Each structure stands twice: as C-alpha cells, then as structure tokens.
Amino acid sequence: MSTTWNDISEGNEQPTHIFTTNDLYGDFEEIFEGTGYQRLTGKDTPGVDGRLPSFRGIPIQYDRDCGSGRMYFLNTNYLKLKMQNGMNFAKTPFREPANQMAKVAFIIVGLQLTTNNRRRQGVIYNLTA
C-alpha cells in the first residue's frame, strides 16, 4: 500500500479515496477492533470505531463490485464523468404491455468515467487475507 501510495502521489497530490473488496475491508476492521488495540477515530470525535479504517488519513471503503483481491487508489481531482452524445437521458419508444392499459418507455443514459492524469490513479492486485 505504501509503494502504490508513493507511486501515485506527488507533493500535495495524494489519493482522495481508497476502495477494496468486502473481505479485505473486513480484515481492516479486525485490525482496528479485534486485536485488543484501541484506536482513535480521526473524524472530529475521539473514540474506538473500526467501521471507518483509514490509510494515511484517507478512509478505506468497500464496494461489492471491486475485483477480487484488489485495492483501488483514486484521486477524484483527475476523474471526470462524461456523457455520451445522444444518450443524455434519452427515452425509448413507448410500448404497450399485453392486457394492460398503460404505455412503458425506458430512459437511458450513457456515461463514461475518464481521467486526464492516469499517473494519479492506482490499483494493487493479488491481495489476500
């Protein structure tokens, strides 16, 4: 984690979010709660709380869609959400379901997450518990 952090950081440019799998997140919770150590939270209120583990001041969060054994370091200053032309909440043609007095249409949107500085994003592979 330290090597990836240093590789994608430069001066004040540091990751803003860290995401990992639920299993790895659970391991961090055990480190903070299950080893007999008492840690203080860094969110303006002192107390023992393993629900928000952090690394160098950045909270580690879990997402069930993360790849197995991976940890993502993101700097949102270099991430942009682009909307695809023609897919800006466009609707499909209306359809009438059988045996119903209603019309149904879907609203679709095309989005793409892009970055303008890939060196500020990072991922660690093959992490195990």
Buried (B, 14 or more C-beta within 10 A) or exposed (E): BEEBBEEBBEEEBBBBBBBBBEBBBBBBBEEBBEEEEEBEBEEEEEEEBBEBBBBEEBBBBBEEEBEEBBBBBBBEBBBEEEEEEEEEEEEEEEEEEEEEEEEEEEEEEEEEEEBEEEEBBBBBEEBEE
